[in-house]
Amino acid sequence: MTFDVGVNERHQVVFSFDKFWGALSIKVDGVNVVRTVRLASVDRVKAYDFVVGTQEQHHVRIEKHREVLFAGFRPQPVYAFVDGNLVAQGVA
């Protein structure tokens, strides 16, 4: 999932998740902001919060939702919010 942040100071945010290996990555302008491996989780919603921009700052929140049973075999909705507004959604 890819989306842009900012008006005058534009940044590109890229979210990727590999359900098979559990590799999760969030990049801003090609630089890793979050990089982790999730093999198991008890949380049904995992949120990642960070700030994008230097002079024009925006709060970004990416939420990855999962089902309780057989999560690796089911679609996992992903929602991206910028300053509290939904800007993108996809499925991992």
N, C-alpha and C positions, 0 to 999 in steps of 0.2 A: 504494500500500500504506500503510495506516494502522495504528498500534499505540500502546498506552499504556505509559508507563514510570512506575514508582514506586508506593508503597503509600500513604503519608501525604501525600506531595508528588507529585501526579499531573501528568504532562505527556503531550501528544499529539505523536507523531512521524509526519510524512507524507513518504513517498518517492515521487518521480515521475520518470519517464524517458520522453522522446519519441524513439523509435528513428529517426524520419524526420529530425528536426533535430538530434538528439544532445544536447538540453537535459536536464540532470539537476539535480534540486533535492531537498534535504532540509530540511524545516522542523520546528522544535520550537516548539509553541504559536504557530504562524503566523509565526515569525521564521526567516529563512534561516540555516541553519548551513553548508550547502554549496550552491553554485550554480555550475555549470560547463557547458561545451559540449564534448562528446567526439565528434569526427568520425571519428577513427581511433585504434586502440589495438593495441599488440602484446601487452599483458597479457590473459590469459584470465580472470583474476579481479581485479576492482578493489574494494578495501576502503576504507570510510570509517569512521573511528573518531572518537568525540567523547564528552564527558561531559554528562549531563543532570542537572539539579537543583542546588540550592545547599546545603541542609542534608541532604538525602537524595540523595547522588550515585550515579549508575549509569553504568557504562561501556557505551556502545552501539556496536555494529559492524554495518555493513550491507555485505554482499558482493553484487556483481553479477557473475554468471558469463556467459561467452559462448563460442560455438563458434569454431573456427579459421576456417572458410570460411563466407562468406555470413551473417555474424552479424546483419546488419541485417534479414535475411529470416527469421530463426529465433527461436524463443522464448528469452529470456534470463532464467534463474532468478535471483531475488533473495531473499536470506536476511537476516533481522534477528536479532541476538543482543543480549541484555541481560545483562550480567555473565556472559557465556559460555554462556548458555542460549538456545536457539532459541525465539523468541517469535512470529515471523511469517515467512511465505514467500509469494512471489508470482511473477509472470512479467511481465517488461517487454517 
